[in-house]
């Protein structure tokens, strides 16, 4: 049915800012400023998990002020060739020039380690070793995620990450709360140390905010829609233009308060997702019947392999992201549930959808959990694993409720009506202040945004401390002149700039001539009508 469009209410993000001046960060910067080459090994996997972690490691090195070249070493196996373009800009061009937040200039080179996946284990190890020897020695090697060095409960591995990459120093990191070893190593001095055992430390992620970059008097619906369309087009890579229009429509409508947005990711990872979607649709329908949420709801199913079943279609409308009219369907003022099935999206667009969720995001993996916690976005998990961190604090034990949902959310069979009501209660509580679940998500957001929550900075600071204990200093290198003002182009990308905090200024709009401006309440200087605040 048609609904009256409510007065525009912009939903502005309120992410806890990252402390870039902590002692840990200063030590990390001090170590990186003496380097001009960082070698990053990108491990493969069927999904985007290891690739997203590798990309986060690259972003972290840039965010911490490194200037020089980052080699991203990847394989040409099927999984890598499918997922690398989703996680790394301009992959098809072999590299990209980046300007970091401090004006630091970085060249990210994509270097292919060919055909190793076709070899037996020992032959693959020898071929990999020969590959890195031929590339010459580098000072620092980084693994954004790796299963090759054992579980953290097993202690330090027998093999050397630094020797494997032909570097002096090595850092092995992992996705959020994963149980594989994290460590630092200096091969020249036989220093090896396991770090961050059983820790929630992970990758710091700052997602650009196109709305915050608009001046306050331009934060109206047409300008917001234009800002998101510009951002999506600039970061869409090789994604079909129709899909990009759909993504931009979902983002702008959610931000302008025209719909609720619930991103879904992970149903491609061997889950019978048709029952999961069925359960979500029924729970959202139950909340709408209660009056707990109002207005249209867009469930944005990224990389989902499943169509809606007949029961779900009673309460919702299925759409394809590449449908010719899908963007228009999202913007139409109809009070309904839309389930949009989307292909895989580049990192920048995926993160934007997560950052604009107004209902908890459904997820499967540890990297997506970390993204939600970094953004302060509540989530639902389909698996009872590291994606649901334990938080034993009075009044914030939300993990208990989330783990209970995994008994049916992973979709092995149709959920009962009682289970659907349980899910509806959790969705409601996750967005309702003062509930235990809301406090759980907020407390985790505080923990991961603290300086000690940055695993990359922590590892680099450990190496800096190690050199300090030895009284050793890395050789000086020629400085690179920072870029004073980053100019985005196909060749130079501004990567992961910290979003500016939204202004608290009040904007007024004239109801007659629609003039916007930062002026005091009163009469419009253009037509004389009385001005009203828009927020």
WOGICOR-V166633 format. One record per residue. N is the residue number from 1. RES is the residue in one small letter. PHI is phi in whole degrees, 0 to 359 (* if undefined). Layout:
N | RES | PHI
N | RES | PHI
This chain:
1 | x | *
2 | x | 289
3 | x | 231
4 | x | 291
5 | x | 285
6 | x | 289
7 | x | 300
8 | x | 301
9 | x | 231
10 | x | 289
11 | x | 264
12 | x | 268
13 | x | 284
14 | x | 228
15 | x | 274
16 | x | 298
17 | x | 293
18 | x | 277
19 | x | 277
20 | x | 277
21 | x | 243
22 | x | 289
23 | x | 297
24 | x | 299
25 | x | 292
26 | x | 298
27 | x | 294
28 | x | 297
29 | x | 297
30 | x | 297
31 | x | 291
32 | x | 290
33 | x | 292
34 | x | 265
35 | x | 246
36 | x | 234
37 | x | 218
38 | x | 237
39 | x | 253
40 | x | 241
41 | x | 268
42 | x | 264
43 | x | 287
44 | x | 259
45 | x | 194
46 | x | 297
47 | x | 268
48 | x | 265
49 | x | 305
50 | x | 293
51 | x | 290
52 | x | 296
53 | x | 293
54 | x | 298
55 | x | 297
56 | x | 297
57 | x | 294
58 | x | 298
59 | x | 300
60 | x | 295
61 | x | 299
62 | x | 292
63 | x | 298
64 | x | 277
65 | x | 99
66 | x | 298
67 | x | 235
68 | x | 143
69 | x | 243
70 | x | 248
71 | x | 271
72 | x | 257
73 | x | 266
74 | x | 226
75 | x | 265
76 | x | 254
77 | x | 288
78 | x | 300
79 | x | 297
80 | x | 295
81 | x | 292
82 | x | 279
83 | x | 265
84 | x | 302
85 | x | 296
86 | x | 285
87 | x | 254
88 | x | 230
89 | x | 297
90 | x | 53
91 | x | 301
92 | x | 294
93 | x | 263
94 | x | 87
95 | x | 164
96 | x | 209
97 | x | 268
98 | x | 234
99 | x | 249
100 | x | 279
101 | x | 301
102 | x | 267
103 | x | 82
104 | x | 289
105 | x | 263
106 | x | 224
107 | x | 255
108 | x | 262
109 | x | 255
110 | x | 262
111 | x | 243
112 | x | 269
113 | x | 264
114 | x | 276
115 | x | 65
116 | x | 295
117 | x | 293
118 | x | 273
119 | x | 263
120 | x | 291
121 | x | 303
122 | x | 292
123 | x | 296
124 | x | 295
125 | x | 297
126 | x | 293
127 | x | 295
128 | x | 295
129 | x | 299
130 | x | 295
131 | x | 301
132 | x | 287
133 | x | 296
134 | x | 292
135 | x | 279
136 | x | 89
137 | x | 277
138 | x | 245
139 | x | 278
140 | x | 231
141 | x | 242
142 | x | 229
143 | x | 252
144 | x | 290
145 | x | 198
146 | x | 205
147 | x | 261
148 | x | 270
149 | x | 234
150 | x | 88
151 | x | 276
152 | x | 294
153 | x | 290
154 | x | 273
155 | x | 81
156 | x | 291
157 | x | 281
158 | x | 284
159 | x | 269
160 | x | 255
161 | x | 300
162 | x | 293
163 | x | 296
164 | x | 297
165 | x | 260
166 | x | 58
167 | x | 231
168 | x | 281
169 | x | 256
170 | x | 217
171 | x | 233
172 | x | 248
173 | x | 242
174 | x | 218
175 | x | 300
176 | x | 307
177 | x | 58
178 | x | 280
179 | x | 263
180 | x | 272
181 | x | 292
182 | x | 242
183 | x | 202
184 | x | 234
185 | x | 210
186 | x | 237
187 | x | 294
188 | x | 285
189 | x | 236
190 | x | 59
191 | x | 272
192 | x | 218
193 | x | 214
194 | x | 280
195 | x | 231
196 | x | 55
197 | x | 291
198 | x | 54
199 | x | 256
200 | x | 271
201 | x | 300
202 | x | 207
203 | x | 269
204 | x | 286
205 | x | 231
206 | x | 244
207 | x | 259
208 | x | 303
209 | x | 241
210 | x | 300
211 | x | 287
212 | x | 296
213 | x | 278
214 | x | 277
215 | x | 297
216 | x | 307
217 | x | 287
218 | x | 257
219 | x | 275
220 | x | 241
221 | x | 301
222 | x | 299
223 | x | 290
224 | x | 297
225 | x | 299
226 | x | 294
227 | x | 297
228 | x | 290
229 | x | 297
230 | x | 296
231 | x | 296
232 | x | 296
233 | x | 296
234 | x | 291
235 | x | 246
236 | x | 277
237 | x | 58
238 | x | 262
239 | x | 292
240 | x | 305
241 | x | 298
242 | x | 294
243 | x | 297
244 | x | 297
245 | x | 297
246 | x | 295
247 | x | 299
248 | x | 298
249 | x | 295
250 | x | 297
251 | x | 295
252 | x | 292
253 | x | 294
254 | x | 294
255 | x | 295
256 | x | 275
257 | x | 76
258 | x | 273
259 | x | 203
260 | x | 269
261 | x | 235
262 | x | 235
263 | x | 289
264 | x | 230
265 | x | 212
266 | x | 123
267 | x | 284
268 | x | 276
269 | x | 268
270 | x | 64
271 | x | 247
272 | x | 286
273 | x | 290
274 | x | 296
275 | x | 285
276 | x | 296
277 | x | 297
278 | x | 303
279 | x | 294
280 | x | 298
281 | x | 299
282 | x | 295
283 | x | 292
284 | x | 296
285 | x | 299
286 | x | 297
287 | x | 295
288 | x | 293
289 | x | 295
290 | x | 288
291 | x | 84
292 | x | 286
293 | x | 227
294 | x | 234
295 | x | 89
296 | x | 297
297 | x | 232
298 | x | 250
299 | x | 266
300 | x | 258
301 | x | 268
302 | x | 271
303 | x | 62
304 | x | 290
305 | x | 261
306 | x | 239
307 | x | 270
308 | x | 289
309 | x | 281
310 | x | 297
311 | x | 297
312 | x | 298
313 | x | 290
314 | x | 295
315 | x | 249
316 | x | 213
317 | x | 241
318 | x | 280
319 | x | 223
320 | x | 258
321 | x | 299
322 | x | 266
323 | x | 290
324 | x | 298
325 | x | 247
326 | x | 296
327 | x | 300
328 | x | 293
329 | x | 300
330 | x | 293
331 | x | 274
332 | x | 290
333 | x | 280
334 | x | 244
335 | x | 275
336 | x | 201
337 | x | 255
338 | x | 252
339 | x | 245
340 | x | 262
341 | x | 263
342 | x | 239
343 | x | 288
344 | x | 300
345 | x | 237
346 | x | 301
347 | x | 308
348 | x | 299
349 | x | 284
350 | x | 302
351 | x | 293
352 | x | 297
353 | x | 298
354 | x | 297
355 | x | 291
356 | x | 256
357 | x | 297
358 | x | 255
359 | x | 239
360 | x | 301
361 | x | 281
362 | x | 270
363 | x | 216
364 | x | 235
365 | x | 249
366 | x | 291
367 | x | 295
368 | x | 290
369 | x | 302
370 | x | 299
371 | x | 302
372 | x | 297
373 | x | 293
374 | x | 298
375 | x | 272
376 | x | 77
377 | x | 258
378 | x | 292
379 | x | 211
380 | x | 240
381 | x | 245
382 | x | 274
383 | x | 235
384 | x | 273
385 | x | 217
386 | x | 296
387 | x | 292
388 | x | 240
389 | x | 293
390 | x | 277
391 | x | 229
392 | x | 272
393 | x | 235
394 | x | 304
395 | x | 79
396 | x | 218
397 | x | 268
398 | x | 292
399 | x | 298
400 | x | 296
401 | x | 293
402 | x | 294
403 | x | 291
404 | x | 297
405 | x | 292
406 | x | 294
407 | x | 298
408 | x | 229
409 | x | 290
410 | x | 286
411 | x | 84
412 | x | 295
413 | x | 207
414 | x | 295
415 | x | 288
416 | x | 285
417 | x | 298
418 | x | 295
419 | x | 293
420 | x | 297
421 | x | 295
422 | x | 297
423 | x | 296
424 | x | 300
425 | x | 298
426 | x | 293
427 | x | 301
428 | x | 299
429 | x | 293
430 | x | 293
431 | x | 247
432 | x | 250
433 | x | 304
434 | x | 79
435 | x | 280
436 | x | 297
437 | x | 291
438 | x | 299
439 | x | 294
440 | x | 301
441 | x | 294
442 | x | 293
443 | x | 295
444 | x | 296
445 | x | 301
446 | x | 298
447 | x | 294
448 | x | 283
449 | x | 271
450 | x | 287
451 | x | 305
452 | x | 287
453 | x | 273
454 | x | 265
455 | x | 292
456 | x | 292
457 | x | 298
458 | x | 299
459 | x | 294
460 | x | 296
461 | x | 296
462 | x | 299
463 | x | 294
464 | x | 296
465 | x | 296
466 | x | 300
467 | x | 295
468 | x | 297
469 | x | 296
470 | x | 274
471 | x | 69
472 | x | 255
473 | x | 232
474 | x | 293
475 | x | 299
476 | x | 293
477 | x | 235
478 | x | 296
479 | x | 290
480 | x | 259
481 | x | 293
482 | x | 291
483 | x | 280
484 | x | 287
485 | x | 219
486 | x | 288
487 | x | 245
488 | x | 283
489 | x | 204
490 | x | 301
491 | x | 260
492 | x | 234
493 | x | 249
494 | x | 272
495 | x | 251
496 | x | 55
497 | x | 295
498 | x | 295
499 | x | 294
500 | x | 287
501 | x | 291
502 | x | 299
503 | x | 287
504 | x | 268
505 | x | 298
506 | x | 267
507 | x | 252
508 | x | 243
509 | x | 231
510 | x | 275
511 | x | 291
512 | x | 266
513 | x | 259
514 | x | 64
515 | x | 287
516 | x | 251
517 | x | 184
518 | x | 267
519 | x | 227
520 | x | 285
521 | x | 301
522 | x | 155
523 | x | 254
524 | x | 290
525 | x | 292
526 | x | 268
527 | x | 236
528 | x | 90
529 | x | 287
530 | x | 284
531 | x | 273
532 | x | 232
533 | x | 286
534 | x | 255
535 | x | 115
